[in-house]
Amino acid sequence: MHLGILTGGGDVPGLNAAIKAVTEQAAARGWSVTGLRRGWAGPLNIDPDNPETVNDWTLALTPDVVRDVDRAGGTFLHTSRTKPSATAVKDLPQHLRGKFAGEAEDKKVDCTDHVLRVLEHLKLDVLVAIGGDDTLSYASRLHAEGAPTMCIPKTMDNDVFGTDYCIGFSTCVNRGVELITRLRSPADSHERVMVVEMFGRYSGESALITGYLAGVDRILIAEVPFDSDKVARLLAEDRARNPQHYAVIVVSEGAHFEGGSIVESGPADAYGHRKLGGIGQDVGEVIKRHGINVMNQNLAYLLRAGMPDAMDLMVGRNFGTMAVQLLDEGKRGLMMAIEDGRYTTQPADISTKGRRLVDVDMFYDPDQYRARIKRVEGLPMFLK
């Protein structure tokens, strides 16, 4: 069997562990593996009539090639937010421009027929796609159109529908707790309110769990609009009660004021997402109006940087291993998943069926803007 593998969307720690596991498990069965570089940009940029493009956009993977890749974060195959089914004409590789001659430069066109041709040209029996719901939704489309795929979920937001856990989440939380603990020093020294912004476009789980474990004073999540003046008053009370005279609030990047909307900037990417970030600054400005000095810190890429923790090494490796084991059993069109603490699978298109959000009633107090775990007994280790 000949497998292809790619990583799409934002990088997270643990991707390389999954790539390594797929490669080693395939090699043990006498199969070959080809890595497609830069996510879906790989097959989009390959011209079957030009061998040089194949060399530029693919990498033959063997146990020797992947021997030590899991010691580093990110993805050594590189990644992109390319969407072959909605690529602007101006962003097409030269060999595809002629097909859409006369179209407006900004018009988005569907090149899925080209991607299918490339996968056939590479003689790939199955493509393993590692990514969030955007990457995996396109993989499920390819499967529906006759190119078998297997999907592995990753995202620091932990919001892919159909699984309780995605590669990258544990490292995000671990790193977030560590950084917030360090940030207490300047907040304490200057007696300020520290506003920490974290990932979470639609789901506030990474901010909620990080804030819960770091013991912060307040948490704003994407699922619950907030009263900015009330938040400022609560933080003023938190700061006054603290003998060290400081307070800390964690803000999900998708959080928004009551009656407001998510803070975004710049043009939309191929999946329709604009760049998030800035709500932490806005919250800080409101707090300042209440006469309190503020420090703002957006953790951003610091949460992605560096090697994965043990949990993401384990889940990345196990998802990759499980994908190959299931292929060996003749199964196709599945997404690796964890449900109630156990490894399982879902249909490849599960990520298109809904959106995984925080269970506010179970895990959050929307009146006090704090984590509130109603009942721990019976929950899986990472809650849900």
ABEGO torsion letter per residue (X at the ends): XBBBBBBBEBBBBGAAAAAAAAAAAAAAAGBBBBBBBGEAAAAAABBAABAAAAAAABBBBBAAAAAAAAABBEBAAEBBABBAABBBAAABBAAAAAAABGBBAABBBBAAAAAAAAAAAAGBABBBBBEBAAAAAAAAAAAAAGBBBBBBBBEAAGABBGBABBBGAAAAAAAAAAAAAAAAAAAAAAGBBBBBBBBGAABAAAAAAAAAAAGBABBBBAABBBBAAAAAAAAAAAAAABAAGBBBBBBBAABBBBGBBBBBBEBBBAAGBBBBEGAAAAAAAAAAAAGBBBBBBBAEAAAABEBBBAAAAAAAAAAAAAAAAAAAAGBBGBBBBBBGGBBBBBBAAAAAAEBBBBBAAAABBAAAGBBBBABABGBBAAEX
